[in-house]
Amino acid sequence: MLKLYYAPGTCALASHIALQEAGATYTAERLDFKSNQQNSPEYLAINPKGRVPSLVTDRGILTETPAMLAFVAQSFPQAKLAPLDDAFAFAQVQAFNSYLCSTVHVAHAHKGRGYRWASDEASFADMKRKVPETMAACFSLIERNMLKGPWVMGETYTICDPYLFTLSGWLEGDSVDIATLPKVADHRKRMAERPAVKKVLADES
Amino acid sequence: MLKLYYAPGTCALASHIALQEAGATYTAERLDFKSNQQNSPEYLAINPKGRVPSLVTDRGILTETPAMLAFVAQSFPQAKLAPLDDAFAFAQVQAFNSYLCSTVHVAHAHKGRGYRWASDEASFADMKRKVPETMAACFSLIERNMLKGPWVMGETYTICDPYLFTLSGWLEGDSVDIATLPKVADHRKRMAERPAVKKVLADES
């Protein structure tokens, strides 16, 4: 039995949707970030990074969204969530997810978590001011060069799609007008119509 | 025929070593960062992100280190650079590489590339001052919780090892004393003895 630790509004949504799409049997446990539960001794024993998501499996605990998404795709091959028999196509999926993880999510995180990388309030404010610009640049690249349409990888839905949906859900709060990104906007609408996405959004709300 | 674009001192070293360890037939083309060659029209046509590494394959171009490392492991299975038949073990490999990519490399990048996330010189200086602390924290977690020893995943050398070697090579420049990290220091020594590592370091120098 798989157990996902998540918090609403975080990147854990991607893995949550992927588990649901895969038809996995799993439970989802919510952490309360307001009371800093992610840094409680109990949770740090599960994930010493103090972050979500974490996925408890029979073999041990996994962290890091790109790794968890690929694990779900490989563990439930019948759901066809990644091109598992094609190393190049699989690498394209991973490259997309790696970009979201290491560049897009990081750009967003400078809005509210500047203390990770600096010490002065003035620096935090400076970082925060730049987020609309950096997120717009990231999503402009996604719109022009990466999102093939209708799904990220083209005609086939993959583990890239719930991850993009998760991060594109931050655009409004980051003051990026999604109307300037028609393919991303269409992708959001298409995702919102999927039963697995509706179910997970209801469960997290 | 594979072609790797790299620049010395960058994270492209990890993929370069992996290609050499895999026994791949490849060429390596150096970019000159001093003349900003990574943002030339010619290179942006290859990688619109203007970063290294990029890997040109018969099927198209790949970017993002974790994706490229897994691609090398999957394309040269006889080199046994990842546990390809074990989804959980493969996910552990990917989780490690994802952490290096999205947290450790990002922490390091705040030393010289603060302009990615802020606009004021004072913020850049603030970010730069914090790098020794953030890099020490990242590598303390690696030392305590992640590096099994002698290799990252234990007894078996994987695609995690050249990536860790690449980032641990930045510690001295980031003012982190590697003597406080005995397992990481041992890993560096062990890596430096490998013929593939010696070959690549000579080729890049």
Interface residues (C-beta under 8 A of the other chain):
Chain A: P48 K49 T57 R59 G60 L62 T63 E64 T65 P66 A67 M68 A70 F71 Q74 S75 A87 F88 F90 A91 Q92 Q94 A95 S98 Y99 C101 S102 T103 H105 V106 A107 H110 R116 W117 A118 S119 D120 A122 S123 D126 M127 R129 K130 T134 L141 R144 N145
Chain B: P48 K49 T57 R59 G60 L62 T63 E64 T65 P66 A67 M68 A70 F71 Q74 S75 A87 F88 F90 A91 Q92 Q94 A95 S98 Y99 C101 S102 T103 H105 V106 A107 H110 R116 W117 A118 S119 D120 A122 S123 D126 M127 R129 K130 T134 L141 R144 N145
